[in-house]
């Protein structure tokens, strides 16, 4: 349920952004009509250097999207939206999983001294995060010996690792699919360009340039989407590595605490 609400929040944010961009387009439309109604002669230098008018970024992206073809560009945008939703969900999950392990160890040590293993279990049960869950599973099997606790901690640490890496395979899939769709759109665009050349009966620069431009836009779109998702993917891996190090260090400290607790009981 938590993942579902996170996904809805991301989709809602993207929908709000799209509506804002559409409203800006509507406001910019009358100004564009006024400019178009007063044509001016342009020299060759003006054509090479551009009209001098600044086109809004969202308007330029929309134009390139239409030029690249709605079919492949829509698939690339879908890869971006779903990939970003999964990445943001993972980032939020890992952020909420982060806890102060040093403070947790101090609480567990104090609980062992004052109330024994049951008090330590209560501390772990009331603390969020994978480290506290690993501690709790280990303390549940304390009566079977410290060796069993150590094996349990190692096994449950693998379970927590799998939960943290959940969804990463889908993100890596979209990283691979987005440029592949772009390359496929490029190949199809080149085929259409050659068909147009064959139909025209001659190699016209306008026909060749137009076909190649449309073909290459899909490749650019796919590569941009892949780069954006790759940045999020590497950031998520870095957060997982940090949490893994905390889990391993804290697990060793827990075993040391239980060993000292056993010695005091004897």
C-alpha positions as CSV (number, residue, x, y, z in Angstrom):
1,X,0.0,0.0,0.0
2,X,2.9,2.4,0.8
3,X,4.4,1.8,-2.6
4,X,1.0,2.4,-4.3
5,X,0.7,5.8,-2.6
6,X,4.3,6.7,-3.5
7,X,3.6,5.8,-7.1
8,X,0.4,7.9,-7.1
9,X,2.3,10.9,-5.7
10,X,4.9,10.7,-8.5
11,X,2.2,10.4,-11.2
12,X,0.3,13.3,-9.7
13,X,3.4,15.5,-9.7
14,X,4.1,14.7,-13.4
15,X,0.5,15.4,-14.3
16,X,0.7,18.8,-12.5
17,X,3.9,19.6,-14.4
18,X,2.3,18.7,-17.7
19,X,-0.8,20.9,-17.0
20,X,1.5,23.8,-16.1
21,X,3.4,23.4,-19.3
22,X,0.1,23.3,-21.3
23,X,-1.1,26.5,-19.6
24,X,2.2,28.3,-20.5
25,X,1.7,27.1,-24.1
26,X,-1.8,28.7,-24.2
27,X,-0.5,31.9,-22.9
28,X,2.4,32.0,-25.4
29,X,0.1,31.2,-28.4
30,X,-1.4,34.8,-28.8
31,X,2.1,36.3,-28.7
32,X,3.3,33.8,-31.3
33,X,0.4,34.8,-33.6
34,X,1.2,38.5,-33.3
35,X,4.8,37.8,-34.3
36,X,3.7,35.6,-37.2
37,X,1.3,38.3,-38.4
38,X,4.2,40.8,-39.0
39,X,6.6,39.0,-41.3
40,X,10.0,40.5,-41.8
41,X,12.7,39.9,-44.4
42,X,15.6,37.8,-43.2
43,X,19.1,37.8,-44.5
44,X,21.3,34.8,-45.0
45,X,23.2,35.7,-41.8
46,X,19.9,35.8,-39.8
47,X,19.0,32.4,-41.0
48,X,22.3,30.9,-40.0
49,X,22.4,32.6,-36.6
50,X,18.7,32.0,-35.9
51,X,15.8,34.4,-35.5
52,X,17.1,35.7,-32.2
53,X,13.8,34.7,-30.4
54,X,14.2,32.5,-27.4
55,X,11.9,29.4,-27.5
56,X,10.8,28.0,-24.1
57,X,12.4,24.7,-23.2
58,X,9.1,22.8,-22.9
59,X,8.0,24.2,-26.2
60,X,11.2,23.0,-27.9
61,X,10.9,19.6,-26.3
62,X,7.3,19.3,-27.5
63,X,8.3,20.2,-31.0
64,X,11.1,17.6,-31.0
65,X,8.8,15.0,-29.6
66,X,6.3,15.6,-32.5
67,X,9.1,15.6,-35.1
68,X,10.5,12.3,-33.7
69,X,7.2,10.5,-34.2
70,X,4.5,9.9,-31.6
71,X,4.9,6.1,-31.6
72,X,8.5,5.6,-30.6
73,X,8.8,8.8,-28.6
74,X,5.7,7.9,-26.6
75,X,7.3,4.5,-25.7
76,X,10.5,6.3,-24.6
77,X,8.5,8.7,-22.4
78,X,6.7,5.8,-20.8
79,X,10.0,4.2,-20.0
80,X,11.1,7.5,-18.4
81,X,7.9,7.9,-16.3
82,X,7.8,4.3,-15.0
83,X,11.6,4.3,-14.4
84,X,11.5,7.5,-12.5
85,X,8.5,6.3,-10.4
86,X,10.3,3.2,-9.4
87,X,13.5,5.1,-8.7
88,X,11.8,7.7,-6.5
89,X,9.9,4.9,-4.6
90,X,13.3,3.1,-3.9
91,X,14.9,6.4,-2.8
92,X,12.0,7.1,-0.4
93,X,12.1,3.5,0.9
94,X,15.9,3.6,1.5
95,X,15.7,7.0,3.1
96,X,13.1,5.9,5.6
97,X,15.1,2.7,6.3
98,X,18.1,4.7,7.4
99,X,18.4,4.8,11.2
100,X,21.0,5.8,13.8
101,X,22.7,2.4,14.4
102,X,25.0,3.8,17.1
103,X,22.1,5.0,19.1
104,X,20.3,1.7,18.6
105,X,23.3,-0.3,19.9
106,X,23.5,1.9,23.0
107,X,19.8,1.3,23.7
108,X,20.1,-2.4,23.2
109,X,23.2,-2.6,25.5
110,X,21.4,-0.6,28.1
111,X,18.3,-2.8,27.8
112,X,20.4,-5.9,28.1
113,X,21.9,-4.6,31.3
114,X,18.6,-3.5,32.9
115,X,15.9,-5.8,31.6
116,X,17.7,-8.6,29.7
117,X,16.9,-10.0,26.3
118,X,13.2,-9.3,26.4
119,X,13.8,-5.6,27.0
120,X,16.3,-5.6,24.1
121,X,13.6,-7.1,21.9
122,X,11.2,-4.3,22.8
123,X,13.7,-1.7,21.8
124,X,14.3,-3.4,18.4
125,X,10.5,-3.8,17.9
126,X,9.9,-0.1,18.4
127,X,12.7,1.0,16.0
128,X,12.3,1.2,12.3
129,X,14.8,0.1,9.7
130,X,16.5,-3.1,8.5
131,X,19.1,-3.1,11.3
132,X,16.5,-3.2,14.0
133,X,14.7,-6.0,12.2
134,X,18.0,-8.0,12.0
135,X,18.6,-7.4,15.7
136,X,15.1,-8.6,16.6
137,X,15.4,-11.8,14.6
138,X,18.7,-12.6,16.2
139,X,17.4,-11.9,19.8
140,X,14.5,-14.2,19.1
141,X,16.9,-17.1,18.9
142,X,19.2,-16.1,21.8
143,X,18.1,-19.1,23.9
144,X,19.6,-21.4,21.2
145,X,23.1,-19.9,21.6
146,X,25.2,-17.1,20.2
147,X,26.3,-19.2,17.2
148,X,22.7,-19.6,16.2
149,X,22.1,-15.9,16.6
150,X,25.1,-15.2,14.4
151,X,23.8,-17.5,11.6
152,X,20.3,-15.9,11.9
153,X,21.7,-12.4,11.6
154,X,23.6,-13.4,8.5
155,X,20.6,-15.1,6.9
156,X,18.2,-12.3,7.7
157,X,20.7,-9.8,6.5
158,X,20.4,-11.4,3.1
159,X,16.6,-11.1,3.2
160,X,16.9,-7.4,4.0
161,X,19.3,-6.9,1.1
162,X,16.8,-8.5,-1.2
163,X,14.1,-6.1,0.0
164,X,16.3,-3.1,-0.5
165,X,17.2,-4.2,-4.0
166,X,13.6,-4.8,-4.9
167,X,12.6,-3.1,-8.2
168,X,16.2,-2.4,-9.3
169,X,16.0,-5.0,-12.1
170,X,13.0,-3.1,-13.6
171,X,15.0,0.2,-13.6
172,X,17.9,-1.5,-15.3
173,X,15.5,-2.9,-17.8
174,X,14.2,0.6,-18.7
175,X,17.8,1.8,-18.9
176,X,18.5,-0.8,-21.6
177,X,15.1,-0.5,-23.4
178,X,15.1,3.3,-23.9
179,X,18.1,3.6,-26.1
180,X,17.1,0.4,-27.9
181,X,13.8,1.9,-28.8
182,X,15.6,5.1,-30.0
183,X,17.9,3.0,-32.2
184,X,14.9,1.1,-33.6
185,X,13.2,4.4,-34.4
186,X,16.3,5.6,-36.1
187,X,16.5,2.5,-38.3
188,X,12.9,2.8,-39.2
189,X,13.3,6.5,-39.9
190,X,16.2,5.8,-42.2
191,X,14.2,3.2,-44.1
192,X,11.4,5.8,-44.5
193,X,13.9,8.3,-45.8
194,X,15.2,5.9,-48.4
195,X,11.7,5.1,-49.4
196,X,11.0,8.8,-49.9
197,X,14.2,9.2,-52.0
198,X,13.1,6.2,-54.1
199,X,9.7,7.7,-54.6
200,X,11.1,11.1,-55.5
201,X,13.4,9.6,-58.1
202,X,16.4,11.7,-57.0
203,X,18.5,12.4,-54.0
204,X,17.1,15.7,-52.8
205,X,19.0,17.3,-49.8
206,X,15.6,18.3,-48.2
207,X,14.3,14.7,-48.4
208,X,17.6,13.2,-47.0
209,X,18.0,15.8,-44.2
210,X,14.4,15.7,-43.1
211,X,14.4,11.9,-42.9
212,X,17.7,11.7,-41.0
213,X,16.6,14.4,-38.6
214,X,13.5,12.5,-37.7
215,X,15.4,9.3,-37.4
216,X,18.1,10.7,-35.1
217,X,15.7,12.5,-32.7
218,X,14.5,9.1,-31.4
219,X,18.1,8.1,-30.7
220,X,18.7,11.3,-28.8
221,X,15.5,10.8,-26.7
222,X,16.4,7.3,-25.8
223,X,19.9,8.1,-24.8
224,X,18.7,11.0,-22.6
225,X,16.2,8.8,-20.8
226,X,18.8,6.1,-20.3
227,X,21.3,8.7,-18.8
228,X,18.7,10.1,-16.4
229,X,17.7,6.7,-15.1
230,X,21.3,5.6,-14.9
231,X,22.0,8.5,-12.5
232,X,19.1,7.5,-10.3
233,X,20.1,3.9,-10.4
234,X,23.7,4.6,-9.3
235,X,22.4,6.8,-6.5
236,X,20.2,4.0,-5.3
237,X,23.1,1.5,-5.4
238,X,25.2,4.0,-3.3
239,X,22.4,4.2,-0.7
240,X,22.1,0.4,-0.6
241,X,25.9,0.1,-0.1
242,X,25.8,2.5,2.8
243,X,22.9,0.6,4.5
244,X,24.7,-2.7,3.9
245,X,27.8,-1.5,5.6
246,X,25.7,-0.3,8.6
247,X,24.0,-3.6,8.8
248,X,27.3,-5.6,8.8
249,X,29.0,-3.4,11.4
250,X,26.0,-3.4,13.6
251,X,25.6,-7.1,13.4
252,X,29.2,-7.7,14.5
253,X,28.6,-5.3,17.4
254,X,25.4,-7.1,18.4
255,X,27.2,-10.5,18.6
256,X,29.9,-8.8,20.8
257,X,27.2,-7.4,23.1
258,X,25.5,-10.8,23.5
259,X,28.9,-12.5,24.1
260,X,29.6,-10.0,26.9
261,X,26.1,-10.5,28.3
262,X,26.7,-14.3,28.4
263,X,29.9,-13.8,30.3
264,X,28.3,-11.5,32.9
265,X,25.5,-14.1,33.4
266,X,28.1,-16.8,34.2
